[in-house]
Amino acid sequence: MAKLKTAGGIILAGGKSSRMKKNKAFLKVGQLRIIERILIELKEAGLDPLIVTNSPEEYTHLGVPVIVDLIPRQGPLSGMHAGLVTSKYNYNLVVACYMPFIHRVLAEYLLA
């Protein structure tokens, strides 16, 4: 049985990747890209995910809402702002797109 969506999962994916020179969200860990792993865990925790990015065209194929910063070029806080303003939930878990070991049990615990 599917879990009821009671909270949002905001994935911040707006970085410039200036040190790595490629988008960390699309690096593979095991068989999946990091962003795919995060989406699976958030969905299995019953969260309703969305992605905040400055390059939405890179993420539209993932099948979740993709939004851009409302106040551009102001860093992660601006991404959090856009995600929270857009989310339809009172509770949201905010994660970065390059965190491959986010786990649904941790998400459930934090939101409890």
C-alpha positions in Angstrom: 0.0 0.0 0.0 1.3 3.4 -0.9 2.1 5.9 1.9 0.1 9.1 2.1 2.1 12.1 1.2 2.3 14.2 4.3 5.5 16.2 3.7 7.6 17.5 0.9 11.1 16.5 -0.1 13.1 19.5 -1.4 16.2 18.6 -3.4 18.6 21.5 -3.9 20.4 21.0 -7.2 21.4 24.6 -8.1 25.1 24.5 -7.7 27.6 25.5 -10.4 29.8 22.4 -9.9 32.8 24.8 -10.1 35.3 22.4 -8.4 34.1 19.1 -9.9 33.4 20.6 -13.4 30.4 18.2 -13.8 27.0 17.9 -12.2 27.4 15.8 -9.0 23.7 14.8 -9.1 24.3 12.6 -12.1 27.3 10.8 -10.8 26.6 7.1 -10.4 26.9 5.3 -7.0 26.3 1.6 -7.7 23.8 1.2 -10.5 21.9 4.5 -10.0 22.7 8.2 -10.3 22.8 10.0 -7.0 19.6 12.1 -7.8 17.8 8.9 -8.7 18.8 7.3 -5.4 17.6 10.3 -3.4 14.2 10.4 -5.3 13.6 6.7 -4.5 14.4 7.1 -0.8 12.2 10.2 -0.4 9.3 8.6 -2.2 9.6 5.4 -0.1 9.5 7.6 3.0 6.2 9.0 1.8 7.6 12.4 0.8 6.5 14.4 -2.2 9.7 15.4 -3.9 10.6 18.5 -6.0 13.9 19.7 -7.3 15.1 23.3 -7.1 17.7 24.1 -9.7 19.0 26.9 -12.0 19.2 24.4 -14.9 15.7 22.9 -15.0 16.2 21.3 -18.4 18.7 18.8 -16.9 16.1 17.4 -14.5 12.7 17.4 -16.3 13.1 13.8 -17.3 13.0 12.6 -13.7 9.2 13.0 -13.5 9.0 15.3 -10.5 8.3 19.1 -10.3 11.3 21.2 -11.1 11.5 24.8 -10.1 14.0 27.6 -10.2 15.2 30.1 -7.5 12.8 33.0 -7.0 15.8 35.1 -6.1 18.6 33.9 -8.5 22.3 33.6 -7.7 21.9 33.8 -3.9 23.1 30.2 -3.0 21.4 27.4 -1.2 19.3 29.6 1.0 17.6 30.9 -2.1 16.9 27.4 -3.2 15.4 26.5 0.2 13.2 29.6 -0.1 11.9 28.7 -3.5 11.3 25.1 -2.4 9.4 26.1 0.8 7.3 28.7 -1.0 6.4 26.2 -3.7 5.8 23.2 -1.5 2.2 22.5 -0.5 3.2 20.9 2.8 3.9 22.4 6.2 6.7 20.0 6.8 9.6 19.5 4.3 12.9 17.7 4.3 15.6 19.6 2.5 18.5 17.7 1.0 21.3 18.4 -1.4 21.4 16.6 -4.8 24.8 15.1 -4.1 23.9 13.1 -0.9 23.9 9.5 -2.1 23.2 7.9 1.3 20.0 9.6 2.2 17.9 6.8 3.7 14.1 6.7 4.1 14.4 5.6 7.7 16.3 8.8 8.5 13.8 10.9 6.6 10.9 9.3 8.5 12.7 9.8 11.8 13.4 13.5 11.2 9.9 14.2 10.1 8.4 12.3 13.1 
